Each structure stands twice: as structure tokens, then as C-alpha cells.
Amino acid sequence: MYDVHVEEVYHFIHRRCRDHSLAEDITQETFAEAIRSTDDPSSVSVGWLLTVARNRLIDVLRRKARHEGKLRLVAAGSDHTTDVEPAERLRVVKALNTLSLDHRLVLTLHYIDGLTVPAIAEHLDRSVKSVEGLVTRARRELRTKLDDGDHASGTGAVHD
């Protein structure tokens, strides 16, 4: 099943997200789900695989948008025109402050100062690829810290 459908599932996801590592991760998760869900993997159709892959991508993109929105809360600062609760803004700031200096720096430059990745790379005298990786790792670390806080406070039981 894997050998027959892996390329189709990967390309299906990659066309939608244009992110190689994300497409690989979702492809892997899709096939793992197929193995968990049946005793006979050959009975799993390509349509089922694509549906699972699409749903996983939607979940990942929603989660990513939610966390990026939380980063933008920090950028809103003391702007009282937003509907954001001060407690939520404080939670994001606290999580951001627990990150390493490099991670905090790139997230601040990108989301608060509005710099593009190439501009950050130039500013830090690093390659664009290096900064892309740094931003990705920083977002992942912040997302983990925020998710841990959601679960610890009981607010993370239901996700979008």
C-alpha cells in the first residue's frame, strides 16, 4: 500500500502547502493512521488516504494560524482596540520570554517588527535558509509552550 500510494499522497499534500517537510510529516502520519485503522492495509483506498491527509493538513494549518495569531497579539501591545483578553496576551508574552534568545529574536523581528525572512537574514548576517530554519524551530518551540500551557490550564481540550 505504501509503495503504491506514497508519491500520490505526498504530491497531493505538497501541492496544497508548498512545504516539503510538512508534506513529508503529513504523508507519514497518514500511512501510520492507515496501519492503525485496519488489519488489512491493502483494503485502504487511495481516496481514504487522501481524505485523511487533507484533514491532517487542515488541522495543522488551523493550529499554525492560531499560534501565529497569538504571536500577533504580542505585536498589538497596548492597542486596546483589539478584542484580546489581557490574560491571553500576557500568557503569550510569558511563553515568548521562556524561549532562547535566538528564537525570541527572530519571532520578534518577524511578527512584531514585521521583517521578512530575507530582511532578518541580512540584519543578522545569516543565510536565508538558516533564518527560515530558525523561525520554524522558534515557532514550533513557542507552539509547544503554548499548547503545554493550554493543556495544563484545561483550556486545550477542544481545538479548532
N, C-alpha and C positions, 0 to 999 in steps of 0.2 A: 504494500500500500504506500509506504513512504517513498520508495524509489519511483513509483509510477506518478505520484501526485506532488512531490515536494517542490519541483520547479514551478508548477502551476500555482500552488498556494503562495509561494514566496513572491512571484511576479504580481499576483493579484493584490497582495498587501503593499508591495513596493510601489506599484503604480499609484496607490492612494496616499501613501505617506511620504514617499521620496526619501526615506531614511533607511539605509542598508541595515544597520544594527537593529533597529526597531522591527523591520520586516523579518529579520532572522529570528529574533526573540519570539515574535508572534507566531511564526511558522512552527517553531519548536513547541510552543505551548499548545498549538492546535493539534499537532500529532500526539503529544502527550495526553491531551484530552481524549483523542480518539482511542488510544490504547486503554485508558481508564474506563471508558464508557462501554466497551464491548469485549466479549470473549473471542469474537471472530473479526479481527481488523479488516479482513477482505470484504466484509459486509458494509463497511463505511463508504458512502458515496462521495465523490468529489464535491457535489453540491453541499453536502453536510459539512465537509471540511471548510469550504469557502464561507459558509454561513458562520461557523464557529470563529474563523479567522476574522471576518468582518466585525463580528460582535466584540471580539477581543480588542481590535483596533479602535473601535468606537469607545470602549471603556478606557483605554489608555489615553486617547486624545481628550476625553472629558476630564479625566484626572489631571492631565497635564495643564489643561486650560484653567481648571480650578486652582491649581497651585500657582500658576503664573499670575492669575488674578489676585491671589493673596500677596504675591510679591509687589504687585502694583499698589496694593493697599499701603505698603510702606512708603511708596513714592507719593501717595496722596498726602502724607504728612499730617499737617494740622488743617487740611482742607475740610471744613465742616459741611460742605455741600454734598458729600458722599453719604450713602445710607449705611456705611460700615460702622459696626459697633467698635468703640474704642478698645474693648477687651480683645476683639479679634485682631486688630492692628497691633496691639501690644504682644499678643501671642506670636505673631509673625516676626516682629522685631526681636523678641527673645530668642526664637529659633534661629533667626539670621545671625544673631550675636554669638551663638554657640558654634558657628562654622569656622573653619580655618580662615586665616587672613586672606589667602588667595581666593578661596571660594566666596567669601564675603565681598571682596573687592570686585570680582568680575560680575557678581549678581547686582551689586550696587551700580557699577558703571553701566551695565546693560539695561536694567529695569528702572532704576531711579534717575540716572543721568541720561538715559536714552541713547547711549552709544551703540553703534553696530559692532558686530564681532570684528570686522576688519579695522575699525577705528580703535577698538580696545587692543587689538594685536599691535597696532602701531604705537599706541600710548604706552604699552607695557614692553615694547621691543621684543615681541614674541611672534611666532608664525601664526597665521590664521587657523591652521589645523590644531595647533596647540591650544589656542584660546577656545576654539569650538569644543574640544575635549574637556577643557577646564569648566566651561559653562555647563556642559552636560553633566559632569560629575557634581558640580555645585548644586544644580537644580535637583539632582537625584538625592543628594545628601539632605537638602532642605526639605524635600518632599517626605523623606523618611522621618525626619524630626517632627514635621507637622502631622504626619499620619500617626506616629507614636503618641503624640500629644492628643490627637483625636480619640484614639483607642483608650488611652489612659483616662480621659475625662468622660468616656462613654458617648461622645458625640460622633464617633466614626462608624457606628454600626450600619448606617444606611448611606450609600454613596449615590451620586447622580447616575 
